[in-house]
Amino acid sequence: MPRIKPFNALRPVPEKAALVASVPYDVVNRDEAATLAEGNPLSFLHVVRPDIDFPPEHNPYAPEVYDRARQNFDQLVNNAVLTRDGSDCLFAYRQIQGQHAQTGVVCCVHIDDYENNLILKHEKTRRSKEDDRTRHVLALNANAGPVFLTYREQESVNRHVAQAMQLPPLYDFTAVDGVRHTVWRIADCAELTGQLSSVPVFYIADGHHRAASAWRAGNELRRRLPNGGTGDEECNWFLAVLFPSTQLRILAYNRVVRDLNGLTVSQFLERLDAIGDLQPADSPVPNAPGTFCFLIDHKWWSLTIPPDPLFVNDPIRSLDVSILEHQVLQQILGIDDVRTDPRIDFVGGIRGTAELERLCIPGDWAVGISMFPTTLDQLMQVSDAGEIMPPKSTWFEPKLRSGLLVHTLE
């Protein structure tokens, strides 16, 4: 069973929390991050995306960029914007976006449990992104952003968290995107730690590169210790938030394709009609698994592809993203590798179908594809089977804020 540990958090003073807390480093590009942090020197984006403090043409992976991350981090500490909590504890972290609410426990998990598949993955990671975040962790000697983990719900854990939420919160603010963030300190956490440590397995919901980088950085720091240390030092642990799977929401991860692979619009529609039921769409959002909505030539179409009996019990091939990849992207549009083909791009679910229309209606992209979301059960089935989902299968929302609770590695 994976281990969890309370930790002595470095965190903002309450009156500065809303100014410090930032979106994760990987949900915005450089220009978007710069705009969000503009006029706010306390924004944790200056730590997790230090490239915004350099000209746009500057190499974001240059050594001085990681040095700037550390300088910005140290400045927040030296100016008493970030202060040490004072003792090891857990935290309850609730997010509310519209009618959706989710509450997790902020803690540390062990790098060996990640390596030994007690913390299960469902995505491949890219070495270049791992390298970047590993260098970032080592530069800060801290986990600046948490890994988003989930587990099969336990009622005893829910009761402990609900009790903690009866106390006054440390932080309670609504960010500019409308998401409300509330954090409670759980000082008396021995029983809750024991309950969570009895969970058989954790699943990475979001943050595969953060987890892989924390593991790599932890191992590097461990090698520097006399005889490799004891395995209990802070460098062996990384920051995470544990959410019960019943509370989480996955949004669709949509697609856009640059061209029709030499087909006319009529020919493309005929090819779609040959593999399923193609109809003009009343809505741009699919209403069931196995249904896809296509934006082509300013018009929405709905395509329902019947399940293939050969793959109905296959945790990978039964996914909508796999069905689309094999039957449409490869067979019709000639896209053999969605990871590398420049003719395809991905649009996170929070941007909605309006973003597909913005890209396709001017004609820059030939077709937009609106997906039905992957479910939590599917994610866990894939992880339990030791399989890897196709790229861009899940988009979790709301995103965890960086800078609210920081785990230092010493």
C-alpha positions as CSV (number, residue, x, y, z in Angstrom):
1,M,0.0,0.0,0.0
2,P,1.3,3.5,-0.8
3,R,2.6,5.6,2.1
4,I,1.5,9.1,2.9
5,K,3.2,11.6,5.2
6,P,2.2,14.9,6.8
7,F,4.7,17.7,6.1
8,N,5.8,21.1,7.4
9,A,4.5,23.2,4.5
10,L,5.9,26.5,3.2
11,R,2.8,28.5,2.5
12,P,1.6,32.1,1.9
13,V,0.5,34.4,4.7
14,P,-3.3,34.4,4.5
15,E,-3.6,38.0,3.2
16,K,-1.3,37.2,0.3
17,A,-2.6,33.7,-0.7
18,A,-4.9,34.9,-3.5
19,L,-2.0,36.9,-5.0
20,V,0.5,34.0,-4.7
21,A,-1.6,31.1,-5.9
22,S,-1.2,30.4,-9.6
23,V,-2.4,28.0,-12.3
24,P,-0.1,25.0,-12.9
25,Y,2.9,25.6,-15.1
26,D,1.6,23.3,-17.9
27,V,-1.9,24.6,-18.6
28,V,-0.7,28.0,-20.1
29,N,1.8,28.9,-22.6
30,R,4.5,31.5,-22.0
31,D,2.5,34.5,-23.3
32,E,-0.7,33.4,-21.3
33,A,1.4,33.0,-18.2
34,A,3.0,36.4,-18.6
35,T,-0.4,38.0,-19.0
36,L,-1.8,36.3,-15.9
37,A,1.2,37.4,-13.8
38,E,1.4,40.9,-15.2
39,G,1.5,43.5,-12.5
40,N,1.7,40.9,-9.7
41,P,5.2,40.2,-8.6
42,L,3.9,37.8,-6.0
43,S,2.4,35.4,-8.5
44,F,3.8,31.9,-8.2
45,L,4.0,31.9,-12.0
46,H,7.3,33.7,-11.5
47,V,8.5,30.5,-9.8
48,V,6.8,27.8,-11.9
49,R,7.2,29.6,-15.2
50,P,10.3,31.8,-14.7
51,D,10.6,32.1,-18.5
52,I,8.0,34.9,-18.3
53,D,10.7,37.1,-16.7
54,F,12.8,36.9,-19.9
55,P,12.1,38.1,-23.4
56,P,9.8,35.8,-25.4
57,E,12.7,34.7,-27.7
58,H,14.8,33.6,-24.7
59,N,15.5,29.9,-24.4
60,P,13.1,28.7,-21.6
61,Y,15.5,25.9,-20.7
62,A,18.6,28.0,-20.3
63,P,20.4,27.7,-16.9
64,E,19.7,31.3,-16.0
65,V,15.9,30.5,-16.2
66,Y,16.1,27.9,-13.5
67,D,18.3,30.3,-11.5
68,R,15.6,32.9,-11.8
69,A,13.0,30.4,-10.5
70,R,15.2,29.9,-7.4
71,Q,15.7,33.7,-7.0
72,N,12.0,34.4,-7.2
73,F,11.2,31.6,-4.8
74,D,13.8,32.8,-2.3
75,Q,12.5,36.4,-2.6
76,L,9.0,35.2,-1.5
77,V,10.5,33.5,1.5
78,N,12.9,36.3,2.4
79,N,10.1,38.8,2.2
80,A,7.9,36.7,4.5
81,V,5.3,36.2,1.8
82,L,5.9,32.4,2.2
83,T,6.3,31.3,5.8
84,R,6.8,27.9,7.4
85,D,3.7,26.3,8.9
86,G,5.7,25.2,11.9
87,S,4.8,21.5,12.3
88,D,4.0,18.5,10.2
89,C,0.3,18.2,9.3
90,L,-2.1,17.5,6.5
91,F,-4.5,19.9,4.7
92,A,-7.9,19.7,3.3
93,Y,-8.2,21.5,0.0
94,R,-11.7,22.2,-1.6
95,Q,-12.3,23.6,-5.0
96,I,-15.7,24.8,-6.2
97,Q,-16.3,25.6,-9.9
98,G,-19.9,26.4,-10.7
99,Q,-22.0,23.5,-9.3
100,H,-19.0,21.2,-9.0
101,A,-17.1,20.7,-5.8
102,Q,-14.1,18.4,-4.9
103,T,-12.2,18.1,-1.7
104,G,-8.8,16.4,-1.4
105,V,-6.1,15.9,1.2
106,V,-2.7,17.5,0.7
107,C,0.1,15.3,1.8
108,C,3.4,13.8,0.7
109,V,3.8,10.4,-1.0
110,H,6.9,8.3,-1.5
111,I,9.0,8.1,-4.6
112,D,9.5,4.4,-4.1
113,D,5.8,3.8,-4.2
114,Y,5.8,5.6,-7.6
115,E,8.6,3.4,-8.8
116,N,6.9,0.2,-7.5
117,N,3.5,1.0,-9.1
118,L,1.6,1.6,-5.9
119,I,1.0,5.0,-7.6
120,L,-0.4,4.0,-11.0
121,K,0.1,5.9,-14.2
122,H,-2.0,6.0,-17.4
123,E,0.1,8.3,-19.6
124,K,3.5,8.2,-21.2
125,T,5.8,11.1,-20.3
126,R,8.1,13.0,-22.7
127,R,11.7,13.0,-21.7
128,S,12.1,16.7,-22.6
129,K,9.3,17.7,-20.2
130,E,10.7,15.5,-17.5
131,D,14.1,17.0,-17.9
132,D,12.6,20.5,-17.5
133,R,10.7,19.8,-14.3
134,T,13.5,17.7,-12.8
135,R,15.9,20.7,-13.2
136,H,13.2,22.9,-11.8
137,V,12.7,20.7,-8.7
138,L,16.5,20.5,-8.1
139,A,16.9,24.3,-8.6
140,L,14.2,25.0,-6.0
141,N,14.9,22.0,-3.8
142,A,11.2,21.9,-3.5
143,N,8.0,20.6,-5.1
144,A,6.4,23.8,-6.3
145,G,3.2,22.2,-7.5
146,P,1.3,19.1,-6.3
147,V,0.5,15.9,-8.3
148,F,-3.2,15.3,-8.7
149,L,-4.0,11.8,-7.3
150,T,-7.2,9.9,-6.9
151,Y,-8.3,6.7,-5.1
152,R,-11.4,4.6,-4.6
153,E,-13.5,6.4,-2.0
154,Q,-13.4,5.4,1.7
155,E,-16.1,6.7,3.9
156,S,-13.9,6.9,7.0
157,V,-11.6,9.3,5.1
158,N,-14.6,11.4,4.1
159,R,-15.7,11.7,7.7
160,H,-12.2,12.9,8.9
161,V,-12.1,15.5,6.1
162,A,-15.6,16.7,6.9
163,Q,-14.6,17.2,10.5
164,A,-11.6,19.3,9.5
165,M,-13.8,21.5,7.4
166,Q,-15.8,22.5,10.4
167,L,-12.9,24.6,11.6
168,P,-12.1,28.1,10.2
169,P,-10.1,27.8,7.0
170,L,-6.5,29.0,6.4
171,Y,-7.5,30.3,3.0
172,D,-10.7,31.0,1.2
173,F,-10.7,33.0,-2.0
174,T,-12.1,33.0,-5.5
175,A,-9.5,33.2,-8.3
176,V,-9.9,35.3,-11.5
177,D,-11.3,32.2,-13.4
178,G,-14.2,31.9,-10.9
179,V,-12.9,28.8,-9.1
180,R,-13.2,29.1,-5.3
181,H,-10.2,27.6,-3.3
182,T,-10.5,26.8,0.4
183,V,-7.8,25.2,2.6
184,W,-8.0,23.8,6.1
185,R,-5.1,22.8,8.3
186,I,-5.5,19.3,9.8
187,A,-3.1,19.3,12.8
188,D,-4.5,16.1,14.5
189,C,-3.9,13.9,11.5
190,A,-2.5,10.6,12.8
191,E,-5.8,8.7,12.3
192,L,-6.4,10.2,8.9
193,T,-2.9,9.4,7.9
194,G,-3.5,5.8,8.9
195,Q,-6.8,5.6,7.0
196,L,-5.2,6.9,3.8
197,S,-2.2,4.7,4.2
198,S,-4.6,1.7,4.1
199,V,-5.8,2.6,0.6
200,P,-4.5,-0.2,-1.7
201,V,-3.4,2.0,-4.6
202,F,-3.4,5.6,-5.8
203,Y,-3.9,6.7,-9.4
204,I,-2.3,9.7,-11.1
205,A,-5.2,11.7,-12.4
206,D,-3.2,14.7,-13.6
207,G,0.5,15.6,-13.3
208,H,2.4,12.6,-14.8
209,H,5.4,14.8,-15.6
210,R,5.4,16.4,-12.2
211,A,5.4,12.9,-10.6
212,A,8.1,11.5,-12.9
213,S,10.3,14.6,-12.3
214,A,9.8,14.4,-8.5
215,W,10.8,10.8,-8.6
216,R,13.9,11.6,-10.7
217,A,14.9,14.6,-8.5
218,G,14.3,12.6,-5.3
219,N,16.6,9.8,-6.5
220,E,19.3,12.3,-7.5
221,L,19.2,13.9,-4.1
222,R,19.2,10.5,-2.4
223,R,22.3,9.5,-4.2
224,R,24.1,12.5,-2.7
225,L,23.3,11.3,0.9
226,P,25.8,9.2,2.8
227,N,25.1,5.6,1.9
228,G,21.9,6.7,0.1
229,G,20.2,7.8,3.3
230,T,17.5,6.0,5.2
231,G,14.6,6.4,2.8
232,D,12.8,8.7,5.2
233,E,14.5,12.0,4.3
234,E,12.3,14.7,2.8
235,C,13.8,14.2,-0.7
236,N,12.1,10.8,-0.8
237,W,8.7,12.3,-0.7
238,F,6.8,14.5,-3.1
239,L,3.7,16.8,-2.9
240,A,0.3,15.4,-3.8
241,V,-3.4,16.0,-3.3
242,L,-5.6,12.9,-2.9
243,F,-9.1,13.1,-4.1
244,P,-11.8,10.4,-3.9
245,S,-12.7,9.4,-7.4
246,T,-16.4,9.9,-6.9
247,Q,-15.8,13.7,-6.6
248,L,-13.8,14.2,-9.7
249,R,-14.8,15.4,-13.1
250,I,-13.2,14.7,-16.4
251,L,-13.9,17.0,-19.4
252,A,-13.5,16.1,-23.0
253,Y,-10.2,16.5,-24.7
254,N,-11.2,17.7,-28.2
255,R,-9.2,17.6,-31.4
256,V,-8.6,19.7,-34.5
257,V,-7.1,18.5,-37.8
258,R,-5.4,20.7,-40.3
259,D,-6.6,19.1,-43.6
260,L,-8.8,16.3,-44.9
261,N,-5.9,14.2,-46.3
262,G,-6.7,15.1,-49.9
263,L,-10.5,14.4,-49.6
264,T,-13.2,16.8,-50.5
265,V,-15.8,17.6,-47.8
266,S,-18.3,15.3,-49.5
267,Q,-15.8,12.5,-49.7
268,F,-14.9,12.9,-46.1
269,L,-18.5,12.8,-45.0
270,E,-19.1,9.7,-47.1
271,R,-16.1,7.9,-45.4
272,L,-17.6,8.8,-42.0
273,D,-21.0,7.6,-43.0
274,A,-19.5,4.3,-44.0
275,I,-18.3,3.5,-40.5
276,G,-21.3,4.6,-38.5
277,D,-24.5,6.6,-38.3
278,L,-23.8,10.2,-39.6
279,Q,-26.4,12.8,-39.0
280,P,-26.6,16.6,-38.9
281,A,-26.0,17.5,-35.2
282,D,-28.4,19.4,-33.0
283,S,-25.6,20.0,-30.5
284,P,-21.8,20.2,-30.8
285,V,-21.5,18.0,-27.7
286,P,-21.8,14.2,-27.9
287,N,-24.5,12.8,-25.7
288,A,-23.1,9.3,-25.2
289,P,-19.9,7.2,-25.5
290,G,-19.2,6.1,-29.1
291,T,-20.6,9.4,-30.5
292,F,-18.4,12.1,-32.0
293,C,-19.3,15.6,-33.2
294,F,-17.5,16.9,-36.3
295,L,-17.3,20.5,-37.3
296,I,-16.7,20.6,-41.1
297,D,-17.3,23.5,-43.5
298,H,-19.1,25.5,-40.8
299,K,-21.5,22.7,-39.9
300,W,-21.7,20.3,-37.1
301,W,-22.3,16.5,-37.7
302,S,-22.9,13.7,-35.3
303,L,-21.3,10.3,-35.9
304,T,-22.1,7.3,-33.8
305,I,-19.7,4.3,-34.3
306,P,-21.0,0.9,-33.1
307,P,-18.8,-0.9,-30.6
308,D,-16.5,-3.5,-32.1
309,P,-17.2,-6.9,-30.4
310,L,-13.5,-7.8,-30.6
311,F,-12.6,-4.9,-28.4
312,V,-15.6,-4.2,-26.2
313,N,-13.8,-5.6,-23.1
314,D,-10.4,-4.2,-24.0
315,P,-9.6,-1.3,-21.6
316,I,-7.7,0.6,-24.3
317,R,-9.4,-0.2,-27.6
318,S,-12.9,0.4,-26.2
319,L,-12.0,4.1,-25.3
320,D,-13.6,6.7,-27.5
321,V,-10.1,8.2,-28.1
322,S,-8.9,4.9,-29.4
323,I,-12.0,4.4,-31.6
324,L,-11.5,7.8,-33.1
325,E,-7.7,7.2,-33.6
326,H,-8.1,3.9,-35.3
327,Q,-11.2,4.4,-37.4
328,V,-11.0,8.1,-38.4
329,L,-7.6,9.6,-37.7
330,Q,-5.6,6.7,-39.1
331,Q,-7.9,5.1,-41.7
332,I,-9.4,8.2,-43.2
333,L,-7.2,11.2,-42.3
334,G,-3.8,9.4,-42.6
335,I,-2.6,10.4,-39.1
336,D,-0.6,7.4,-37.9
337,D,1.0,9.0,-34.8
338,V,-1.0,11.6,-33.0
339,R,2.0,12.4,-30.7
340,T,4.2,13.6,-33.6
341,D,2.0,14.5,-36.6
342,P,1.8,18.3,-36.9
343,R,-1.6,18.0,-38.7
344,I,-3.4,17.4,-35.4
345,D,-3.7,19.4,-32.2
346,F,-5.6,19.1,-29.0
347,V,-8.0,21.4,-27.3
348,G,-8.6,21.1,-23.5
349,G,-12.2,20.6,-22.4
350,I,-12.4,23.8,-20.4
351,R,-12.1,25.7,-23.7
352,G,-15.2,24.0,-25.0
353,T,-16.6,23.7,-28.5
354,A,-16.4,27.4,-28.9
355,E,-12.6,27.1,-29.3
356,L,-13.1,24.5,-32.0
357,E,-15.3,27.0,-33.9
358,R,-12.8,29.7,-33.4
359,L,-10.1,27.6,-35.0
360,C,-12.1,25.9,-37.8
361,I,-14.6,28.5,-39.0
362,P,-12.0,30.9,-40.4
363,G,-10.5,27.9,-42.2
364,D,-7.2,27.6,-40.4
365,W,-8.2,24.0,-39.4
366,A,-10.3,21.7,-41.6
367,V,-12.2,19.8,-39.0
368,G,-12.9,20.0,-35.3
369,I,-13.8,16.9,-33.3
370,S,-15.8,17.1,-30.1
371,M,-15.4,14.1,-27.8
372,F,-17.4,12.4,-25.1
373,P,-15.3,12.4,-21.9
374,T,-13.3,9.5,-20.7
375,T,-14.7,8.3,-17.3
376,L,-12.9,7.7,-14.0
377,D,-13.7,4.1,-14.1
378,Q,-12.1,3.8,-17.5
379,L,-9.0,5.6,-16.2
380,M,-8.7,3.2,-13.3
381,Q,-9.3,0.1,-15.4
382,V,-6.5,1.2,-17.8
383,S,-4.2,1.9,-14.8
384,D,-5.1,-1.4,-13.1
385,A,-4.2,-3.3,-16.3
386,G,-0.8,-1.6,-16.5
387,E,-1.8,0.0,-19.8
388,I,-1.2,3.5,-21.2
389,M,-4.0,5.6,-22.6
390,P,-3.7,7.3,-26.0
391,P,-2.4,10.9,-25.7
392,K,-4.7,13.6,-24.5
393,S,-7.4,11.2,-23.2
394,T,-8.4,13.2,-20.1
395,W,-8.7,16.8,-19.0
396,F,-9.4,17.3,-15.3
397,E,-11.0,20.5,-14.1
398,P,-10.7,22.5,-11.9
399,K,-6.9,22.6,-11.8
400,L,-4.9,22.6,-8.6
401,R,-3.3,25.9,-7.7
402,S,0.5,26.1,-7.3
403,G,2.1,28.0,-4.4
404,L,-0.6,27.5,-1.8
405,L,1.3,24.6,-0.1
406,V,5.0,23.9,-1.0
407,H,7.0,20.9,0.1
408,T,10.7,21.6,0.5
409,L,13.2,18.7,0.1
410,E,15.3,19.3,3.2
